[in-house]
Amino acid sequence: MGILRKMKQRAAEMEKSYFPYTWKDKPSIESPINSVNLNHIESGINELDNRVVVLSKDKAEKTELANVFINFEFDENSGVMTFTRFDGSKVEKDTAMEKIALNCYLEGDNFVLELADGSKQTVSLSKFIDTYTFKSTDVIRMSVNGKEVSADIPDGKITLEKLEATVMSTIRQCVLDAQTAKGVAEQAASTAQGWAIGGESFEKNNAKYFSGQSKRYAVGGVEEGDETDNAQYYCEEARKAAEQAAGSVGFDGTASSVSAVDTHNLTGAGAGKKSTVQNLLDVIAQKLVEKVVTSDTFQIVLAKYLVNNGLTTEAGKFGLDAAFGKNLQDQITQQNSNITEIQNQYAALNKENHFNKPQKIYSDTVPCLEVVSGSSGSVSGA
């Protein structure tokens, strides 16, 4: 690389890359003296030192500048080019413009040039054909497909040294900005953590502490003795008192007006549902009939008291024996049948003898005897 090209590249690299940090006095906390801000200064100093080293390595020595051409002149008539060096010395080069070709043509396998002075120069066409070899490196990968040549950069092969100076400067600045943002974020995270769950200077001034206090006074279960000193407990007590008061207001002397809570789901509406005392008594009575009175065990116990076909001498002690009850019913049925037969016989006699109409001397609801006046003086059952 030439000296002038190096100087141009280094001049481009010397673009501004460090941006000072704005410091503020207390009580502001936007510019704390911490590792982030101090590292920002250190990074700027390090970058300045790197540039001094680069300039020292690439600086041009006076002996090198002596051979640098600083001026160029061209004589169109003679075709002579004159180069002037830094130290004032000159170098001339004859371009031989008199040898410029005025005409050209192909002659067999040769390319013929007719020069300005009338002479001819013959060049073989084979000299115009060059063989090119494309080689791949670690940075560039070449490929040839017929007359098509293509180049590709493998993944991960571009290093920082290959980046343009302004890109490098931007990257360095982004790194510094990221470090600064990291410090601000860490400080904000620490403050947020304090407000959320506590920490130094946030012992009883954080969301977690106030959340526990809210739960303690709402439903309890946070500290000892708060089971009966919270809003939920007092609400439940107030509800019970209100229900008792509502039950007392509506009481009319009957079990139907007294409200109750079905804690055992007797009614089938669900445990803890509201009901009435009368409703619960009805359900209990029904269950006694279904589960107790009709059970085999109850019948066996009851049979001990139903003895002697009802022929007991102690009043109120024993019940009616089931077998004896059946016997009594059968006797009543037979008696009714006998009375019906008597009525039929009387009707036949009345038809033959024309008895007077009978006069009833019994209740309409209880079968008994009736007196009939007539020649025979017979009686009939009704």
C-alpha positions as CSV (number, residue, x, y, z in Angstrom):
1,M,0.0,0.0,0.0
2,G,1.4,3.4,-1.0
3,I,2.1,6.1,1.5
4,L,-0.6,8.5,0.2
5,R,-3.2,5.7,0.3
6,K,-2.2,4.9,3.9
7,M,-2.4,8.5,4.9
8,K,-5.9,8.8,3.4
9,Q,-7.1,5.6,5.2
10,R,-5.7,6.7,8.5
11,A,-7.3,10.2,8.1
12,A,-10.7,8.4,7.7
13,E,-10.1,6.3,10.8
14,M,-9.4,9.5,12.8
15,E,-13.1,10.4,12.8
16,K,-14.7,11.1,16.2
17,S,-15.5,8.0,18.3
18,Y,-15.6,9.3,21.9
19,F,-18.6,11.2,23.2
20,P,-18.3,12.8,26.6
21,Y,-20.8,11.9,29.4
22,T,-22.9,14.7,30.9
23,W,-22.4,14.9,34.7
24,K,-24.9,16.4,37.0
25,D,-24.7,17.6,40.6
26,K,-26.8,16.3,43.5
27,P,-29.6,15.7,44.2
28,S,-29.8,14.3,40.6
29,I,-29.0,10.5,40.4
30,E,-28.7,10.5,36.6
31,S,-24.9,10.5,36.6
32,P,-23.7,8.3,39.4
33,I,-19.9,7.7,39.9
34,N,-20.0,4.0,39.3
35,S,-18.2,1.3,37.2
36,V,-20.2,2.1,34.1
37,N,-19.4,5.8,33.9
38,L,-15.7,5.2,35.0
39,N,-15.4,2.5,32.3
40,H,-16.8,4.9,29.8
41,I,-13.9,7.3,30.5
42,E,-11.4,4.4,30.5
43,S,-12.6,3.2,27.1
44,G,-12.2,6.7,25.6
45,I,-8.7,6.9,27.0
46,N,-7.9,3.4,25.6
47,E,-9.2,4.3,22.2
48,L,-7.1,7.5,22.1
49,D,-4.0,5.5,23.1
50,N,-4.7,3.0,20.3
51,R,-4.9,5.8,17.7
52,V,-1.6,7.3,18.9
53,V,0.0,3.8,18.5
54,V,-1.4,3.4,15.0
55,L,-0.3,6.9,13.9
56,S,3.2,6.2,15.3
57,K,3.5,3.0,13.3
58,D,2.2,4.4,10.0
59,K,3.8,7.8,10.0
60,A,5.9,8.7,6.9
61,E,9.6,9.1,7.4
62,K,11.4,12.1,5.7
63,T,13.5,9.7,3.6
64,E,10.3,8.1,2.3
65,L,8.7,11.4,1.4
66,A,11.8,12.4,-0.6
67,N,10.9,10.0,-3.4
68,V,7.1,10.8,-3.5
69,F,6.0,12.5,-6.7
70,I,4.2,15.7,-6.0
71,N,3.7,17.1,-9.5
72,F,3.1,15.7,-13.1
73,E,3.6,17.4,-16.5
74,F,2.8,16.1,-20.0
75,D,4.1,17.4,-23.4
76,E,1.5,16.6,-26.0
77,N,3.9,17.2,-28.9
78,S,6.8,15.0,-27.8
79,G,4.8,12.7,-25.6
80,V,7.3,13.1,-22.8
81,M,5.9,12.9,-19.2
82,T,7.8,14.8,-16.4
83,F,7.4,13.7,-12.7
84,T,8.6,16.0,-9.9
85,R,9.6,14.5,-6.5
86,F,9.1,16.0,-3.0
87,D,12.8,16.9,-2.9
88,G,12.5,18.8,-6.3
89,S,14.2,16.2,-8.5
90,K,12.5,15.3,-11.8
91,V,12.0,12.1,-13.8
92,E,11.1,12.1,-17.5
93,K,9.4,9.3,-19.4
94,D,9.0,9.3,-23.2
95,T,5.7,7.8,-24.2
96,A,6.7,7.6,-27.8
97,M,3.5,9.1,-29.1
98,E,5.0,9.1,-32.6
99,K,4.5,5.4,-32.5
100,I,0.8,5.7,-32.1
101,A,-1.1,3.4,-34.3
102,L,-3.2,5.1,-37.0
103,N,-4.6,1.9,-38.5
104,C,-5.0,-1.7,-37.5
105,Y,-6.1,-4.9,-39.3
106,L,-5.8,-8.7,-39.1
107,E,-3.3,-10.4,-41.3
108,G,-3.6,-14.2,-40.9
109,D,-3.0,-14.9,-37.2
110,N,-1.4,-11.6,-36.7
111,F,-2.7,-8.3,-35.5
112,V,-1.0,-5.5,-37.6
113,L,-0.7,-1.9,-36.5
114,E,0.3,0.9,-38.8
115,L,2.1,3.6,-36.8
116,A,2.2,7.3,-37.2
117,D,5.7,7.2,-38.7
118,G,4.6,4.8,-41.4
119,S,6.1,1.7,-39.8
120,K,4.2,-1.4,-39.0
121,Q,4.1,-3.6,-35.9
122,T,2.9,-7.1,-36.1
123,V,1.6,-8.9,-33.0
124,S,0.5,-12.5,-32.8
125,L,-3.1,-12.9,-31.7
126,S,-2.0,-15.5,-29.2
127,K,-0.5,-12.8,-27.1
128,F,-4.0,-11.3,-26.5
129,I,-5.2,-14.5,-24.9
130,D,-4.3,-14.8,-21.2
131,T,-5.0,-17.6,-18.8
132,Y,-6.5,-16.5,-15.6
133,T,-6.4,-18.6,-12.4
134,F,-8.9,-17.9,-9.6
135,K,-7.8,-19.1,-6.2
136,S,-9.9,-19.3,-3.1
137,T,-8.7,-18.0,0.3
138,D,-10.0,-18.1,3.9
139,V,-11.8,-14.9,3.2
140,I,-12.9,-15.2,-0.4
141,R,-14.2,-18.4,-2.1
142,M,-14.0,-18.4,-5.9
143,S,-16.0,-20.6,-8.3
144,V,-16.0,-20.9,-12.1
145,N,-18.9,-22.2,-14.2
146,G,-17.9,-22.0,-17.8
147,K,-17.3,-18.3,-18.6
148,E,-19.1,-17.2,-15.3
149,V,-16.8,-16.5,-12.4
150,S,-18.4,-15.8,-8.9
151,A,-17.0,-15.0,-5.5
152,D,-18.5,-15.7,-2.1
153,I,-17.5,-14.8,1.5
154,P,-17.8,-17.8,3.8
155,D,-19.7,-17.3,7.0
156,G,-17.8,-15.9,9.9
157,K,-14.8,-14.9,7.9
158,I,-15.2,-11.1,8.1
159,T,-13.0,-9.9,11.0
160,L,-12.9,-6.4,12.6
161,E,-9.7,-5.6,10.7
162,K,-11.7,-5.9,7.4
163,L,-14.4,-3.4,8.5
164,E,-14.4,0.2,7.3
165,A,-13.2,2.8,9.9
166,T,-16.6,4.5,10.4
167,V,-18.2,1.1,11.0
168,M,-15.7,0.3,13.7
169,S,-16.2,3.7,15.2
170,T,-20.0,3.1,15.3
171,I,-19.5,-0.4,16.9
172,R,-17.3,1.0,19.6
173,Q,-19.8,3.7,20.4
174,C,-22.6,1.2,20.6
175,V,-20.5,-0.9,23.0
176,L,-20.0,2.2,25.2
177,D,-23.7,3.1,25.1
178,A,-24.6,-0.5,25.9
179,Q,-22.3,-0.5,29.0
180,T,-23.9,2.8,30.1
181,A,-27.4,1.5,29.6
182,K,-26.4,-1.7,31.5
183,G,-25.4,0.3,34.5
184,V,-28.6,2.4,34.5
185,A,-30.7,-0.7,34.1
186,E,-28.9,-2.5,37.0
187,Q,-29.5,0.5,39.2
188,A,-33.2,0.7,38.1
189,A,-33.6,-3.1,38.7
190,S,-32.2,-2.7,42.2
191,T,-34.7,0.1,43.0
192,A,-37.6,-1.9,41.5
193,Q,-36.6,-4.9,43.5
194,G,-36.7,-2.8,46.7
195,W,-40.1,-1.5,46.0
196,A,-41.3,-5.0,45.1
197,I,-39.9,-7.3,47.8
198,G,-37.9,-5.1,50.0
199,G,-34.2,-4.7,50.8
200,E,-32.0,-2.1,52.3
201,S,-34.0,1.1,53.1
202,F,-37.2,-0.7,51.9
203,E,-37.9,-3.0,54.9
204,K,-41.5,-1.9,55.5
205,N,-42.0,0.1,52.4
206,N,-42.5,-2.4,49.6
207,A,-45.3,-4.2,47.7
208,K,-44.6,-7.6,49.4
209,Y,-45.0,-6.1,52.9
210,F,-48.2,-4.2,52.1
211,S,-49.6,-7.3,50.3
212,G,-49.0,-9.4,53.5
213,Q,-50.7,-6.7,55.6
214,S,-53.7,-6.6,53.2
215,K,-54.1,-10.3,53.4
216,R,-53.8,-10.3,57.2
217,Y,-56.6,-7.8,57.6
218,A,-58.7,-9.3,54.8
219,V,-58.7,-13.1,55.5
220,G,-56.0,-13.7,58.1
221,G,-53.4,-16.5,58.1
222,V,-50.4,-14.2,58.1
223,E,-49.5,-13.7,61.8
224,E,-50.5,-15.3,65.1
225,G,-53.9,-14.3,66.4
226,D,-55.3,-12.9,63.1
227,E,-57.8,-15.8,62.5
228,T,-60.6,-14.0,64.3
229,D,-59.3,-10.4,63.6
230,N,-59.9,-9.9,59.8
231,A,-62.6,-8.7,57.5
232,Q,-63.6,-12.1,56.4
233,Y,-64.3,-13.3,59.9
234,Y,-66.3,-10.2,60.8
235,C,-68.3,-10.5,57.6
236,E,-69.2,-14.1,58.4
237,E,-70.2,-13.2,61.9
238,A,-72.3,-10.3,60.6
239,R,-74.0,-12.7,58.1
240,K,-74.9,-15.1,60.8
241,A,-76.3,-12.4,63.0
242,A,-78.3,-11.0,60.0
243,E,-79.7,-14.5,59.3
244,Q,-80.7,-14.9,62.9
245,A,-82.3,-11.5,63.0
246,A,-84.2,-12.2,59.7
247,G,-85.4,-15.5,61.2
248,S,-86.7,-13.9,64.3
249,V,-88.5,-11.2,62.4
250,G,-90.5,-13.7,60.3
251,F,-91.4,-16.1,63.1
252,D,-95.2,-16.6,63.4
253,G,-95.2,-19.4,66.0
254,T,-94.9,-22.3,63.5
255,A,-91.9,-24.3,62.5
256,S,-92.5,-23.3,58.9
257,S,-91.5,-19.7,59.7
258,V,-88.2,-20.6,61.4
259,S,-85.3,-20.7,58.9
260,A,-82.6,-23.3,59.3
261,V,-79.4,-24.5,57.5
262,D,-79.5,-28.1,56.1
263,T,-76.0,-29.1,57.1
264,H,-76.5,-32.8,56.2
265,N,-78.3,-32.4,52.9
266,L,-81.5,-34.0,54.2
267,T,-83.6,-32.2,51.6
268,G,-81.4,-33.1,48.7
269,A,-80.8,-29.4,47.8
270,G,-77.2,-29.6,49.0
271,A,-75.3,-29.3,52.3
272,G,-75.3,-25.8,53.8
273,K,-78.5,-24.7,51.8
274,K,-81.2,-22.7,53.6
275,S,-84.5,-24.5,54.6
276,T,-87.1,-24.3,57.4
277,V,-87.5,-26.3,60.6
278,Q,-90.8,-27.7,59.4
279,N,-89.3,-28.9,56.1
280,L,-86.5,-30.6,57.9
281,L,-89.0,-32.2,60.4
282,D,-91.0,-33.5,57.4
283,V,-88.0,-35.1,55.8
284,I,-86.9,-36.7,59.1
285,A,-90.4,-38.1,59.6
286,Q,-90.4,-39.5,56.1
287,K,-87.0,-41.1,56.6
288,L,-88.2,-42.6,59.9
289,V,-91.1,-44.3,58.1
290,E,-88.9,-45.4,55.2
291,K,-85.8,-46.5,57.1
292,V,-87.2,-47.4,60.6
293,V,-90.9,-48.4,60.7
294,T,-90.7,-50.6,57.7
295,S,-87.5,-52.3,58.6
296,D,-87.3,-55.9,59.7
297,T,-85.6,-55.0,63.0
298,F,-88.4,-52.7,63.9
299,Q,-91.0,-55.4,63.1
300,I,-89.3,-57.9,65.3
301,V,-89.2,-55.5,68.2
302,L,-92.8,-54.5,67.6
303,A,-93.9,-58.2,67.6
304,K,-92.8,-58.5,71.2
305,Y,-95.6,-56.1,72.2
306,L,-98.3,-57.6,70.0
307,V,-99.2,-60.7,72.0
308,N,-102.2,-63.0,72.8
309,N,-104.2,-61.8,69.7
310,G,-104.9,-58.5,71.5
311,L,-106.2,-60.3,74.7
312,T,-104.2,-58.2,77.1
313,T,-105.3,-57.1,80.5
314,E,-103.0,-54.1,80.8
315,A,-104.5,-51.0,79.1
316,G,-102.1,-48.9,77.0
317,K,-99.2,-51.2,77.3
318,F,-99.4,-53.4,74.2
319,G,-100.5,-52.7,70.6
320,L,-102.9,-54.6,68.4
321,D,-101.4,-57.9,67.1
322,A,-101.3,-58.0,63.4
323,A,-102.8,-61.5,63.3
324,F,-105.5,-60.5,65.7
325,G,-106.3,-57.4,63.6
326,K,-106.8,-59.7,60.6
327,N,-109.1,-61.9,62.6
328,L,-111.3,-59.0,63.6
329,Q,-111.5,-57.7,60.0
330,D,-112.5,-61.2,58.8
331,Q,-115.3,-61.3,61.5
332,I,-116.6,-57.9,60.4
333,T,-116.6,-59.0,56.8
334,Q,-118.5,-62.1,57.6
335,Q,-121.0,-60.2,59.7
336,N,-121.7,-57.8,56.9
337,S,-122.2,-60.7,54.6
338,N,-124.8,-62.3,57.0
339,I,-126.7,-59.0,57.3
340,T,-126.8,-58.7,53.5
341,E,-128.3,-62.3,53.3
342,I,-131.0,-61.3,55.9
343,Q,-131.9,-58.3,53.8
344,N,-132.3,-60.4,50.7
345,Q,-134.6,-62.8,52.6
346,Y,-136.7,-60.0,54.0
347,A,-137.1,-58.5,50.5
348,A,-138.4,-61.8,49.3
349,L,-140.9,-62.1,52.2
350,N,-142.0,-58.5,51.8
351,K,-142.8,-59.1,48.2
352,E,-145.0,-62.1,49.1
353,N,-146.7,-60.6,52.2
354,H,-146.7,-56.9,51.5
355,F,-145.1,-55.8,54.8
356,N,-145.2,-52.2,55.8
357,K,-142.3,-49.9,55.0
358,P,-139.6,-50.4,57.7
359,Q,-138.7,-47.6,60.1
360,K,-135.0,-47.1,60.7
361,I,-133.8,-46.8,64.2
362,Y,-130.0,-46.8,63.6
363,S,-127.3,-44.5,62.5
364,D,-126.6,-44.1,58.8
365,T,-123.0,-44.9,59.3
366,V,-123.1,-47.9,61.7
367,P,-124.9,-51.2,60.6
368,C,-127.5,-52.2,63.3
369,L,-131.0,-53.8,63.6
370,E,-134.2,-52.0,62.5
371,V,-137.7,-52.8,63.7
372,V,-140.4,-53.5,61.1
373,S,-144.1,-53.4,61.8
374,G,-146.0,-56.1,60.2
375,S,-148.1,-59.3,60.7
376,S,-145.0,-61.4,61.3
377,G,-142.9,-59.0,63.5
378,S,-139.7,-59.9,61.8
379,V,-136.4,-57.9,62.0
380,S,-133.7,-57.3,59.3
381,G,-130.2,-55.9,59.3
382,A,-129.3,-52.8,57.4
